Amino acid sequence: MKIKKGDNVKIITGKDSGKKGKVLKVLPKENKVIVEGLNLRIKNTKPKKEGEKGQRMQFPASLNISNVMIVCPKCGKLVRLGYKELNNDKKVRICKKCEEVI
């Protein structure tokens, strides 16, 4: 999976298309990511104590990984990622457009 926690991504399809956010969690088995502040869902909670009111909680729901693209920190464009081995046999992710390490 090429997208990691902490990456800046932009949503390319769906109701939040065009918005940017930071990846909070990656779910590799399900091929999904959770992006901070985007794809929000509302959950109603019951009151737990007497005299307390119920609440509406907003939380970010997961998105399919094919619906987001990484924003390159160097060139600022939406990019695909590639891999490159450095001279010390370390594998790093690179931007396909500007060839910079991400």
C-alpha positions as CSV (number, residue, x, y, z in Angstrom):
1,M,0.0,0.0,0.0
2,K,1.6,3.3,-1.1
3,I,-0.4,5.7,1.0
4,K,0.8,6.0,4.7
5,K,-0.5,7.6,7.8
6,G,0.3,11.3,7.9
7,D,0.3,11.8,4.1
8,N,-1.5,14.8,2.7
9,V,-4.1,13.6,0.2
10,K,-6.9,15.1,-2.0
11,I,-10.2,13.4,-2.6
12,I,-10.8,12.9,-6.4
13,T,-14.4,11.5,-6.3
14,G,-17.5,11.6,-4.2
15,K,-19.3,14.2,-2.2
16,D,-16.0,15.7,-0.8
17,S,-14.2,15.8,-4.1
18,G,-11.5,18.5,-4.4
19,K,-10.9,18.7,-0.6
20,K,-7.5,18.1,1.0
21,G,-6.7,16.4,4.3
22,K,-4.3,14.4,6.3
23,V,-4.5,10.6,6.5
24,L,-5.4,9.5,10.1
25,K,-5.5,5.8,9.6
26,V,-4.9,3.2,6.8
27,L,-6.9,0.0,6.7
28,P,-4.8,-2.2,4.3
29,K,-7.0,-5.3,4.5
30,E,-10.1,-3.4,3.4
31,N,-8.2,-1.1,1.0
32,K,-9.5,2.0,2.8
33,V,-8.2,5.2,4.4
34,I,-9.6,7.6,7.0
35,V,-8.9,11.3,6.2
36,E,-9.1,14.0,8.9
37,G,-12.2,16.2,8.7
38,L,-13.5,14.6,5.4
39,N,-16.3,12.2,4.7
40,L,-17.9,13.0,8.0
41,R,-20.8,10.9,9.3
42,I,-23.2,11.6,12.2
43,K,-23.9,9.2,15.0
44,N,-26.6,9.8,17.6
45,T,-25.7,8.8,21.1
46,K,-28.1,8.1,24.0
47,P,-27.8,9.9,27.3
48,K,-25.7,7.8,29.8
49,K,-26.8,9.5,33.0
50,E,-30.2,10.8,34.1
51,G,-30.7,14.4,33.2
52,E,-28.1,14.3,30.5
53,K,-29.0,14.9,26.9
54,G,-28.3,12.8,23.9
55,Q,-25.7,14.1,21.4
56,R,-24.9,14.0,17.7
57,M,-21.3,13.0,17.2
58,Q,-19.4,13.6,13.9
59,F,-16.7,11.3,12.9
60,P,-14.7,10.7,9.7
61,A,-15.7,7.5,7.9
62,S,-13.4,5.5,5.7
63,L,-12.9,6.0,2.0
64,N,-11.7,3.6,-0.7
65,I,-8.1,4.2,-1.4
66,S,-8.8,4.5,-5.1
67,N,-10.7,7.7,-4.4
68,V,-7.7,9.7,-3.0
69,M,-4.4,10.8,-4.5
70,I,-1.3,12.0,-2.8
71,V,-0.3,15.6,-2.9
72,C,3.5,15.9,-3.4
73,P,5.0,18.1,-0.7
74,K,7.7,19.4,-3.1
75,C,5.7,20.3,-6.3
76,G,2.2,20.5,-4.8
77,K,0.6,18.4,-7.5
78,L,-1.5,15.3,-7.4
79,V,0.9,12.5,-8.1
80,R,1.3,8.8,-8.5
81,L,4.0,7.2,-6.4
82,G,6.9,5.0,-7.4
83,Y,9.7,3.3,-5.5
84,K,13.4,3.8,-5.8
85,E,16.4,2.1,-4.0
86,L,19.0,4.4,-2.5
87,N,22.6,3.5,-2.5
88,N,22.4,2.0,1.1
89,D,19.7,-0.5,-0.1
90,K,16.8,1.6,1.5
91,K,13.6,1.6,-0.5
92,V,11.9,5.0,-0.6
93,R,8.7,6.5,-2.2
94,I,9.2,9.0,-5.0
95,C,7.0,11.4,-6.8
96,K,6.5,10.3,-10.5
97,K,6.4,14.0,-11.7
98,C,9.3,15.7,-9.9
99,E,11.3,12.5,-8.9
100,E,11.7,13.8,-5.3
101,V,11.6,11.6,-2.3
102,I,8.4,11.7,-0.3
